[in-house]
Amino acid sequence: MLTMQKIPNYAVLRAQGIPAAYLIGATIDQAVVLMVSGTLGALLLMIASKAVMPSSVPMLINWPLTGILSLALVVLGVAGSLLPVRMISRIDPLDAMR
């Protein structure tokens, strides 16, 4: 969705001579940073909430499962960022002039 909103910006960048490969790489890099920081933030909140909970509340964190699910979340998020790659590669720089 964000890529569709940025199409005019991408068209201007392409008209300025920025290669499509650079824009695609930047999109994937942003997705990696967002997914990793979001996952790490969620893990930190999980640890903090466990520390704040009273000991009478049963709470067990299965670290191997949590690690696998966190990795899967990051991988799927980055894979989802590959969907707009086709859209970015088809942007016509002349669209920025219209």
All heavy atoms as an XYZ file, in Angstrom:
716
protein
N       0.823     -1.183      0.000
C       0.000      0.000      0.000
C       0.872      1.254      0.000
O       0.587      2.208     -0.716
C      -0.910     -0.033      1.219
C      -1.942      1.042      1.174
S      -2.919      0.953     -0.309
C      -4.480      0.569      0.344
N       1.927      1.233      0.801
C       2.809      2.395      0.847
C       3.475      2.624     -0.496
O       3.691      3.765     -0.902
C       3.863      2.215      1.937
C       3.356      2.298      3.362
C       4.466      1.966      4.345
C       2.802      3.661      3.654
N       3.812      1.546     -1.190
C       4.454      1.683     -2.493
C       3.512      2.347     -3.486
O       3.933      3.195     -4.277
C       4.892      0.301     -3.019
O       5.769     -0.287     -2.053
C       5.624      0.432     -4.322
N       2.243      1.989     -3.433
C       1.281      2.601     -4.350
C       1.152      4.099     -4.077
O       0.965      4.891     -4.993
C      -0.075      1.905     -4.229
C      -0.035      0.482     -4.732
S      -1.612     -0.348     -4.560
C      -2.555      0.528     -5.775
N       1.262      4.498     -2.814
C       1.181      5.910     -2.471
C       2.446      6.661     -2.895
O       2.400      7.865     -3.114
C       0.971      6.075     -0.967
C      -0.368      5.578     -0.494
C      -0.484      5.614      1.027
O       0.486      5.851      1.731
N      -1.686      5.358      1.524
N       3.557      5.942     -2.999
C       4.829      6.571     -3.334
C       5.142      6.545     -4.828
O       6.212      6.983     -5.234
C       5.969      5.865     -2.602
C       5.976      6.051     -1.117
C       7.170      5.326     -0.542
C       7.198      5.360      0.959
N       8.346      4.624      1.489
N       4.253      6.034     -5.664
C       4.537      5.916     -7.092
C       4.930      7.255     -7.712
O       5.907      7.304     -8.466
C       3.358      5.249     -7.835
C       3.372      3.762     -7.519
C       3.453      5.470     -9.336
C       2.282      2.976     -8.159
N       4.238      8.366     -7.415
C       4.707      9.640     -7.985
C       6.128      9.996     -7.540
O       6.921     10.509     -8.337
C       3.698     10.666     -7.470
C       2.480      9.875     -7.141
C       2.970      8.531     -6.703
N       6.466      9.684     -6.300
C       7.824      9.949     -5.821
C       8.842      9.073     -6.542
O       9.926      9.541     -6.908
C       7.927      9.718     -4.316
C       7.057     10.648     -3.524
O       6.589     11.650     -4.040
N       6.821     10.319     -2.274
N       8.498      7.799     -6.725
C       9.392      6.900     -7.445
C       9.569      7.356     -8.892
O      10.663      7.258     -9.449
C       8.866      5.461     -7.417
C       9.049      4.760     -6.089
C       8.017      4.009     -5.535
C      10.242      4.830     -5.395
C       8.191      3.356     -4.325
C      10.418      4.182     -4.183
C       9.391      3.444     -3.658
O       9.563      2.800     -2.462
N       8.499      7.845     -9.502
C       8.594      8.322    -10.881
C       9.542      9.520    -10.973
O      10.346      9.612    -11.905
C       7.211      8.685    -11.417
N       9.479     10.412    -10.005
C      10.389     11.569     -9.998
C      11.828     11.091     -9.806
O      12.746     11.567    -10.488
C       9.984     12.571     -8.894
C      11.054     13.634     -8.697
C       8.649     13.212     -9.227
N      12.024     10.154     -8.901
C      13.372      9.630     -8.689
C      13.912      8.949     -9.938
O      15.086      9.100    -10.288
C      13.385      8.669     -7.500
C      13.178      9.309     -6.129
C      12.994      8.236     -5.061
C      14.356     10.203     -5.782
N      13.045      8.193    -10.603
C      13.471      7.532    -11.854
C      13.791      8.568    -12.918
O      14.743      8.416    -13.681
C      12.380      6.588    -12.347
C      12.120      5.408    -11.451
C      13.140      4.299    -11.574
N      13.006      3.708    -12.892
C      14.027      3.480    -13.710
N      15.239      3.757    -13.339
N      13.832      2.962    -14.899
N      13.025      9.665    -12.985
C      13.286     10.727    -13.957
C      14.611     11.423    -13.658
O      15.260     11.950    -14.573
C      12.141     11.739    -13.960
N      15.029     11.427    -12.399
C      16.302     12.021    -12.026
C      17.477     11.092    -12.287
O      18.621     11.466    -12.083
C      16.288     12.426    -10.551
C      15.354     13.569    -10.252
C      15.274     13.866     -8.765
O      15.718     13.082     -7.922
N      14.694     15.009     -8.436
N      17.184      9.873    -12.701
C      18.244      8.942    -13.060
C      18.575      7.898    -12.018
O      19.562      7.171    -12.154
N      17.768      7.795    -10.969
C      18.003      6.761     -9.958
C      17.605      5.414    -10.554
O      16.485      5.256    -11.041
C      17.169      7.030     -8.686
C      17.399      8.439     -8.145
C      17.438      5.979     -7.623
C      18.783      8.701     -7.620
N      18.499      4.433    -10.521
C      18.160      3.123    -11.098
C      17.055      2.414    -10.307
O      16.949      2.579     -9.082
C      19.458      2.326    -11.007
C      20.514      3.252    -10.546
C      19.867      4.488    -10.037
N      16.266      1.629    -11.011
C      15.181      0.876    -10.369
C      15.745     -0.097     -9.347
O      15.129     -0.331     -8.304
C      14.347      0.148    -11.410
N      16.914     -0.663     -9.617
C      17.516     -1.614     -8.680
C      17.809     -0.952     -7.336
O      17.655     -1.581     -6.281
C      18.798     -2.196     -9.269
N      18.197      0.301     -7.360
C      18.463      1.030     -6.114
C      17.166      1.236     -5.334
O      17.138      1.064     -4.111
C      19.124      2.374     -6.419
C      19.444      3.168     -5.189
C      20.588      2.893     -4.444
C      18.594      4.178     -4.750
C      20.878      3.616     -3.298
C      18.881      4.904     -3.606
C      20.024      4.621     -2.890
O      20.292      5.328     -1.753
N      16.099      1.598     -6.025
C      14.804      1.807     -5.358
C      14.265      0.503     -4.787
O      13.706      0.479     -3.692
C      13.807      2.414     -6.336
C      14.143      3.808     -6.864
C      13.136      4.227     -7.921
C      14.210      4.801     -5.740
N      14.452     -0.573     -5.529
C      14.010     -1.891     -5.051
C      14.806     -2.291     -3.818
O      14.250     -2.761     -2.821
C      14.121     -2.933     -6.176
C      13.085     -2.637     -7.261
C      13.956     -4.344     -5.632
C      13.289     -3.411     -8.540
N      16.120     -2.089     -3.868
C      16.964     -2.403     -2.712
C      16.591     -1.584     -1.494
O      16.566     -2.089     -0.374
N      16.284     -0.304     -1.712
C      15.885      0.556     -0.594
C      14.570      0.087      0.014
O      14.403      0.114      1.244
C      15.768      2.002     -1.062
N      13.644     -0.350     -0.826
C      12.355     -0.851     -0.334
C      12.549     -2.105      0.514
O      11.966     -2.232      1.600
C      11.416     -1.159     -1.517
O      11.224      0.033     -2.268
C      10.084     -1.696     -1.052
N      13.386     -3.009      0.047
C      13.641     -4.243      0.793
C      14.395     -3.936      2.081
O      14.092     -4.501      3.141
C      14.387     -5.257     -0.092
C      13.471     -5.699     -1.245
C      14.854     -6.460      0.712
C      14.156     -6.511     -2.303
N      15.366     -3.029      2.019
C      16.107     -2.651      3.224
C      15.183     -2.052      4.277
O      15.301     -2.356      5.467
C      17.205     -1.648      2.883
C      18.351     -2.270      2.098
O      18.431     -3.519      2.042
O      19.158     -1.500      1.530
N      14.259     -1.208      3.846
C      13.310     -0.619      4.787
C      12.431     -1.689      5.422
O      12.138     -1.630      6.622
C      12.441      0.413      4.085
C      13.161      1.667      3.709
C      12.314      2.592      2.855
O      11.113      2.390      2.702
N      12.946      3.611      2.293
N      12.017     -2.660      4.632
C      11.188     -3.741      5.174
C      11.961     -4.551      6.203
O      11.411     -4.915      7.252
C      10.695     -4.643      4.047
N      13.248     -4.818      5.932
C      14.065     -5.577      6.881
C      14.203     -4.805      8.194
O      14.011     -5.364      9.280
C      15.454     -5.894      6.280
C      16.405     -6.423      7.338
C      15.336     -6.884      5.134
N      14.504     -3.512      8.089
C      14.665     -2.702      9.300
C      13.358     -2.659     10.092
O      13.356     -2.829     11.326
C      15.143     -1.277      8.940
C      15.036     -0.344     10.125
C      16.561     -1.312      8.416
N      12.243     -2.453      9.417
C      10.958     -2.394     10.117
C      10.587     -3.724     10.760
O      10.123     -3.767     11.904
C       9.859     -1.952      9.156
C       9.851     -0.479      8.779
C       8.827     -0.210      7.689
C       9.568      0.364      9.998
N      10.777     -4.815     10.045
C      10.394     -6.123     10.584
C      11.288     -6.522     11.755
O      10.794     -7.025     12.765
C      10.440     -7.195      9.489
C       9.390     -7.024      8.411
S       7.702     -6.944      9.037
C       7.536     -8.509      9.821
N      12.584     -6.298     11.624
C      13.495     -6.676     12.711
C      13.257     -5.796     13.933
O      13.176     -6.300     15.065
C      14.966     -6.607     12.236
C      15.928     -6.719     13.395
C      15.247     -7.696     11.217
N      13.114     -4.488     13.732
C      12.894     -3.611     14.893
C      11.538     -3.881     15.539
O      11.417     -3.856     16.768
C      13.026     -2.143     14.498
O      12.050     -1.793     13.547
N      10.528     -4.153     14.751
C       9.215     -4.486     15.310
C       9.233     -5.784     16.091
O       8.640     -5.880     17.176
N       9.924     -6.772     15.567
C      10.017     -8.060     16.255
C      10.823     -7.928     17.542
O      10.429     -8.471     18.583
C      10.645     -9.115     15.324
O       9.856     -9.208     14.135
C      10.699    -10.467     15.989
N      11.941     -7.208     17.487
C      12.740     -7.007     18.699
C      11.957     -6.208     19.740
O      12.028     -6.508     20.943
C      14.056     -6.303     18.366
C      15.095     -7.148     17.637
C      16.313     -6.305     17.286
C      15.490     -8.367     18.449
N      11.206     -5.210     19.292
C      10.375     -4.443     20.215
C       9.331     -5.316     20.884
O       9.086     -5.195     22.098
N       8.724     -6.202     20.119
C       7.723     -7.107     20.689
C       8.360     -8.066     21.694
O       7.775     -8.351     22.748
C       7.038     -7.885     19.577
N       9.554     -8.545     21.377
C      10.238     -9.445     22.311
C      10.597     -8.716     23.606
O      10.464     -9.277     24.699
C      11.493    -10.029     21.659
C      11.254    -11.049     20.544
C      12.571    -11.407     19.862
C      10.572    -12.293     21.074
N      11.051     -7.473     23.481
C      11.375     -6.694     24.679
C      10.131     -6.422     25.523
O      10.179     -6.497     26.755
C      12.058     -5.383     24.287
C      13.473     -5.516     23.750
C      13.989     -4.159     23.262
C      14.402     -6.098     24.793
N       9.022     -6.116     24.868
C       7.768     -5.920     25.618
C       7.309     -7.208     26.290
O       6.762     -7.180     27.399
C       6.680     -5.390     24.685
C       6.811     -3.934     24.267
C       5.772     -3.585     23.211
C       6.660     -3.030     25.481
N       7.546     -8.334     25.647
C       7.182     -9.613     26.235
C       8.022     -9.876     27.485
O       7.494    -10.290     28.529
C       7.386    -10.742     25.217
C       7.032    -12.112     25.717
S       7.240    -13.404     24.481
C       8.977    -13.338     24.162
N       9.316     -9.600     27.389
C      10.192     -9.796     28.543
C       9.811     -8.834     29.666
O       9.777     -9.215     30.846
C      11.664     -9.613     28.119
C      12.087    -10.758     27.193
C      12.580     -9.547     29.331
C      13.418    -10.529     26.504
N       9.528     -7.582     29.320
C       9.149     -6.594     30.332
C       7.838     -6.964     31.013
O       7.699     -6.828     32.235
C       9.038     -5.209     29.696
N       6.865     -7.449     30.235
C       5.590     -7.819     30.844
C       5.740     -9.039     31.745
O       5.072     -9.141     32.776
C       4.519     -8.058     29.782
O       4.880     -9.123     28.946
N       6.650     -9.946     31.386
C       6.891    -11.095     32.263
C       7.548    -10.645     33.563
O       7.238    -11.164     34.633
C       7.764    -12.128     31.571
C       7.981    -13.355     32.427
C       8.775    -14.422     31.746
C       8.905    -15.594     32.722
N       9.670    -16.682     32.186
N       8.429     -9.649     33.466
C       9.106     -9.161     34.672
C       8.138     -8.431     35.598
O       8.300     -8.462     36.820
C      10.254     -8.243     34.278
N       7.124     -7.781     35.037
C       6.178     -7.003     35.837
C       5.084     -7.886     36.439
O       4.533     -7.564     37.494
C       5.563     -5.879     34.962
C       4.489     -5.122     35.707
C       6.649     -4.935     34.493
N       4.790     -8.986     35.779
C       3.723     -9.873     36.260
C       4.067    -10.439     37.636
O       5.221    -10.764     37.909
C       3.543    -11.060     35.308
C       3.023    -10.695     33.974
S       1.261    -10.652     34.037
C       0.903    -10.496     32.331
N       3.074    -10.573     38.485
C       3.345    -11.228     39.774
C       3.687    -12.704     39.551
O       3.284    -13.305     38.553
C       2.039    -11.058     40.547
C       1.020    -10.613     39.587
C       1.715    -10.109     38.375
N       4.426    -13.249     40.472
C       4.853    -14.644     40.319
C       3.682    -15.619     40.383
O       3.806    -16.769     39.978
C       5.892    -14.995     41.372
O       5.344    -14.820     42.663
N       2.544    -15.166     40.888
C       1.372    -16.052     40.960
C       0.728    -16.263     39.587
O      -0.058    -17.193     39.420
C       0.344    -15.479     41.938
O      -0.098    -14.213     41.488
N       1.067    -15.416     38.623
C       0.526    -15.563     37.271
C       1.436    -16.518     36.493
O       2.624    -16.248     36.320
C       0.446    -14.198     36.547
C      -0.012    -14.374     35.111
C      -0.454    -13.250     37.296
N       0.880    -17.637     36.067
C       1.727    -18.585     35.331
C       2.006    -18.059     33.915
O       1.099    -17.806     33.137
C       0.887    -19.864     35.288
C      -0.514    -19.405     35.448
C      -0.469    -18.138     36.243
N       3.284    -17.877     33.634
C       3.679    -17.393     32.307
C       4.968    -18.098     31.920
O       5.980    -18.001     32.619
C       3.879    -15.883     32.318
C       4.192    -15.300     30.973
S       4.175    -13.503     31.069
C       4.651    -13.104     29.421
N       4.918    -18.805     30.819
C       6.080    -19.541     30.335
C       6.400    -19.069     28.930
O       5.516    -19.029     28.063
C       5.808    -21.051     30.330
C       6.889    -21.913     29.691
C       8.147    -21.898     30.551
C       6.383    -23.316     29.486
N       7.632    -18.694     28.704
C       8.063    -18.298     27.364
C       8.896    -19.442     26.803
O       9.950    -19.781     27.334
C       8.884    -16.995     27.402
C       8.034    -15.856     27.953
C       9.401    -16.658     26.010
C       8.794    -14.558     28.151
N       8.414    -20.026     25.745
C       9.125    -21.100     25.057
C      10.076    -20.434     24.057
O       9.673    -20.062     22.953
C       8.120    -22.016     24.359
C       8.770    -23.216     23.729
O       9.975    -23.283     23.584
N       7.945    -24.181     23.351
N      11.341    -20.263     24.452
C      12.279    -19.488     23.641
C      12.550    -20.093     22.268
O      12.640    -19.346     21.287
C      13.565    -19.239     24.412
C      13.351    -18.203     25.467
C      13.324    -18.402     26.815
C      13.076    -16.823     25.263
N      13.056    -17.223     27.460
C      12.902    -16.226     26.535
C      12.950    -16.019     24.139
C      12.623    -14.882     26.699
C      12.675    -14.672     24.313
C      12.521    -14.118     25.574
N      12.709    -21.414     22.130
C      12.916    -21.941     20.774
C      11.731    -21.650     19.843
O      11.918    -21.225     18.694
C      13.101    -23.447     20.987
C      13.564    -23.572     22.389
C      12.902    -22.459     23.146
N      10.525    -21.835     20.346
C       9.345    -21.557     19.531
C       9.215    -20.070     19.249
O       8.893    -19.664     18.118
C       8.086    -22.073     20.234
C       6.767    -21.867     19.488
C       6.789    -22.598     18.152
C       5.607    -22.312     20.346
N       9.491    -19.248     20.242
C       9.436    -17.801     20.055
C      10.457    -17.355     19.015
O      10.173    -16.504     18.168
C       9.684    -17.075     21.390
O       8.699    -17.507     22.328
C       9.618    -15.577     21.228
N      11.642    -17.925     19.063
C      12.682    -17.591     18.080
C      12.293    -17.999     16.671
O      12.469    -17.230     15.725
N      11.737    -19.189     16.534
C      11.316    -19.666     15.209
C      10.194    -18.797     14.657
O      10.218    -18.405     13.484
C      10.887    -21.152     15.284
C      12.103    -22.034     15.529
C      10.162    -21.581     14.005
C      11.764    -23.473     15.856
N       9.223    -18.476     15.492
C       8.109    -17.637     15.038
C       8.561    -16.213     14.721
O       8.075    -15.603     13.767
C       6.997    -17.623     16.082
C       6.254    -18.949     16.264
C       5.260    -18.849     17.413
C       5.577    -19.360     14.984
N       9.500    -15.685     15.497
C      10.026    -14.351     15.213
C      10.771    -14.337     13.884
O      10.609    -13.415     13.073
C      10.966    -13.899     16.335
O      10.277    -13.801     17.544
N      11.578    -15.357     13.650
C      12.300    -15.459     12.382
C      11.332    -15.611     11.217
O      11.502    -14.972     10.170
C      13.274    -16.638     12.422
C      14.113    -16.852     11.186
C      15.045    -15.662     10.959
C      14.915    -18.136     11.291
N      10.299    -16.428     11.410
C       9.301    -16.602     10.352
C       8.577    -15.296     10.060
O       8.306    -14.969      8.896
C       8.297    -17.689     10.748
N       8.294    -14.526     11.098
C       7.628    -13.241     10.919
C       8.490    -12.284     10.108
O       8.003    -11.617      9.185
C       7.297    -12.633     12.285
C       6.528    -11.328     12.293
C       5.133    -11.544     11.724
C       6.441    -10.778     13.690
N       9.781    -12.246     10.410
C      10.695    -11.371      9.670
C      10.804    -11.825      8.218
O      10.736    -11.019      7.293
C      12.075    -11.326     10.357
C      13.103    -10.629      9.477
C      11.981    -10.640     11.707
N      10.963    -13.124      8.002
C      11.102    -13.652      6.637
C       9.844    -13.383      5.821
O       9.929    -12.946      4.659
C      11.434    -15.162      6.675
C      11.305    -15.795      5.302
C      12.835    -15.380      7.223
N       8.679    -13.617      6.404
C       7.437    -13.378      5.669
C       7.211    -11.890      5.413
O       6.685    -11.509      4.361
C       6.252    -13.970      6.429
C       6.197    -15.497      6.443
C       5.076    -15.981      7.348
C       6.028    -16.041      5.044
N       7.596    -11.045      6.344
C       7.475     -9.606      6.130
C       8.367     -9.127      5.000
O       7.962     -8.307      4.172
N       9.595     -9.641      4.942
C      10.504     -9.274      3.857
C      10.006     -9.855      2.535
O      10.069     -9.195      1.494
C      11.940     -9.733      4.176
C      12.857     -9.529      2.991
C      12.469     -8.989      5.393
N       9.469    -11.069      2.578
C       8.906    -11.652      1.353
C       7.723    -10.821      0.858
O       7.537    -10.643     -0.347
C       8.469    -13.093      1.613
N       6.942    -10.295      1.773
C       5.833     -9.426      1.388
C       6.304     -8.131      0.759
O       5.606     -7.536     -0.060
N       7.497     -7.691      1.121
C       8.026     -6.463      0.513
C       8.479     -6.693     -0.920
O       8.723     -5.730     -1.655
C       9.185     -5.914      1.342
O      10.360     -6.686      1.143
N       8.594     -7.942     -1.319
C       8.977     -8.236     -2.703
C       7.809     -8.066     -3.667
O       8.022     -7.967     -4.875
C       9.528     -9.663     -2.802
C      10.810     -9.932     -2.027
C      11.184    -11.402     -2.130
C      11.939     -9.062     -2.521
N       6.591     -8.030     -3.159
C       5.428     -7.887     -4.032
C       5.429     -6.575     -4.818
O       5.123     -6.587     -6.009
C       4.140     -8.026     -3.214
C       3.894     -9.405     -2.610
C       2.668     -9.377     -1.714
C       3.755    -10.446     -3.685
N       5.774     -5.437     -4.218
C       5.768     -4.198     -5.005
C       6.981     -4.027     -5.925
O       7.054     -3.043     -6.655
C       5.743     -3.087     -3.962
C       5.969     -3.695     -2.658
C       5.895     -5.164     -2.799
N       7.908     -4.988     -5.919
C       9.106     -4.863     -6.760
C       8.725     -4.740     -8.226
O       9.285     -3.922     -8.966
C      10.046     -6.067     -6.519
C      11.095     -6.181     -7.603
C      10.704     -5.942     -5.161
N       7.774     -5.517     -8.662
C       7.334     -5.452    -10.064
C       6.771     -4.074    -10.388
O       7.027     -3.518    -11.452
C       6.292     -6.533    -10.319
C       5.825     -6.590    -11.740
C       4.938     -7.807    -11.975
N       4.417     -7.758    -13.315
C       3.146     -7.843    -13.620
N       2.255     -8.011    -12.679
N       2.746     -7.771    -14.861
N       6.020     -3.521     -9.439
C       5.425     -2.202     -9.643
C       6.521     -1.133     -9.749
O       6.457     -0.252    -10.603
C       4.480     -1.886     -8.483
C       3.648     -0.656     -8.672
S       2.581     -0.329     -7.250
C       1.753     -1.880     -7.032
N       7.522     -1.242     -8.895
C       8.610     -0.263     -8.919
C       9.413     -0.380    -10.205
O       9.809      0.612    -10.806
C       9.523     -0.433     -7.687
C       8.768     -0.067     -6.419
C      10.776      0.420     -7.811
C       9.513     -0.405     -5.147
N       9.638     -1.607    -10.656
C      10.447     -1.798    -11.866
C       9.713     -1.345    -13.129
O      10.348     -1.062    -14.142
C      10.867     -3.263    -11.987
O       9.739     -4.085    -12.154
N       8.393     -1.244    -13.086
C       7.628     -0.820    -14.258
C       7.322      0.671    -14.282
O       6.663      1.153    -15.202
C       6.302     -1.584    -14.326
C       6.440     -3.035    -14.649
C       5.108     -3.696    -14.870
N       4.250     -3.501    -13.677
C       2.943     -3.352    -13.731
N       2.312     -3.364    -14.875
N       2.245     -3.189    -12.628
N       7.799      1.418    -13.294
C       7.501      2.854    -13.246
C       8.171      3.550    -14.423
O       9.358      3.378    -14.664
C       7.971      3.461    -11.910
C       7.111      2.928    -10.772
C       7.913      4.979    -11.961
C       7.555      3.381     -9.415
N       7.384      4.322    -15.123
C       7.880      5.082    -16.262
C       8.276      6.489    -15.783
O       7.438      7.197    -15.224
C       6.791      5.172    -17.339
C       7.274      5.851    -18.600
O       8.502      5.965    -18.781
O       6.414      6.261    -19.400
N       9.528      6.882    -16.006
C       9.941      8.216    -15.566
C       9.118      9.352    -16.196
O       9.017     10.433    -15.624
C      11.399      8.317    -15.995
C      11.854      6.910    -16.125
C      10.646      6.132    -16.537
N       8.501      9.092    -17.325
C       7.678     10.126    -17.957
C       6.417     10.431    -17.156
O       5.829     11.495    -17.306
C       7.300      9.709    -19.377
C       8.455      9.656    -20.389
C       7.963      9.151    -21.725
C       9.101     11.013    -20.520
N       6.018      9.493    -16.276
C       4.850      9.744    -15.419
C       5.090     10.943    -14.498
O       4.137     11.609    -14.087
C       4.523      8.508    -14.573
C       3.901      7.405    -15.412
O       3.403      7.708    -16.512
O       3.924      6.243    -14.940
N       6.342     11.193    -14.162
C       6.648     12.337    -13.297
C       6.429     13.652    -14.017
O       6.190     14.669    -13.388
C       8.085     12.244    -12.810
N       6.503     13.625    -15.342
C       6.365     14.860    -16.113
C       4.896     15.212    -16.358
O       4.594     16.341    -16.715
C       7.042     14.716    -17.469
C       8.477     14.284    -17.395
S       9.446     15.453    -16.453
C      10.997     14.626    -16.389
N       4.003     14.264    -16.184
C       2.572     14.494    -16.463
C       1.863     15.111    -15.305
O       2.117     15.057    -14.204
C       1.891     13.192    -16.839
C       2.426     12.645    -18.106
C       1.724     11.378    -18.468
N       2.620     10.648    -19.365
C       2.489      9.402    -19.668
N       1.533      8.715    -19.150
N       3.304      8.822    -20.478
